[in-house]
Amino acid sequence: MYTCICNAIREDDLRKAARQHRGGAESVYAKLGKRPNCGQCLEEAEYVIAEEREALPCPLAAA
């Protein structure tokens, strides 16, 4: 499923980037080489990122 239609960012890609990169949605988008356009996806993206990080066995180290 797509989380961000403007940038064609799939939920799986967002989850993978969230596990590897610290920061909020805009920072994770940057890690994917994208940036928010219309911004309608940001609330959902933040939720997906938080959910994915809560499932990590240990917190991300400072990047």
C-alpha positions in Angstrom: 0.0 0.0 0.0 1.2 3.5 -0.7 1.7 5.9 2.2 2.7 8.8 0.0 1.1 9.0 -3.5 3.0 12.1 -4.5 6.3 10.4 -4.1 5.2 6.8 -4.6 6.5 5.8 -1.2 5.2 2.4 -0.1 4.5 1.5 3.5 7.1 -1.3 3.4 9.8 1.2 2.2 8.8 3.7 4.9 9.0 1.0 7.6 12.4 -0.1 6.4 13.7 3.4 6.3 12.3 4.1 9.8 14.2 1.1 11.2 17.5 2.5 9.7 17.1 6.2 10.2 16.3 8.4 13.1 13.9 11.4 12.8 10.4 12.2 11.8 8.5 11.7 8.6 10.3 14.5 6.7 13.7 13.2 7.8 12.8 9.6 6.8 11.5 10.9 3.4 14.8 12.6 2.9 16.6 9.3 3.6 14.5 7.9 0.7 15.6 10.8 -1.5 12.1 12.4 -1.4 10.4 15.3 0.3 6.7 15.9 1.1 4.7 17.6 -1.6 1.1 18.1 -0.6 1.7 16.9 3.0 -1.5 14.9 3.4 0.5 11.8 4.1 2.6 13.1 6.9 0.2 12.2 9.8 -0.1 8.6 8.5 3.6 8.4 7.9 4.4 9.6 11.4 2.1 6.9 12.7 3.7 4.1 10.6 7.2 5.3 11.6 6.3 5.3 15.3 4.7 1.9 15.1 7.7 0.4 13.4 10.2 1.9 15.9 8.1 0.6 18.8 8.5 -2.9 17.4 12.3 -2.6 17.4 14.1 -4.8 20.0 16.4 -1.8 21.0 16.1 1.9 20.2 17.9 3.5 17.4 21.3 4.9 18.2 21.9 8.6 17.7 22.6 9.3 14.1 
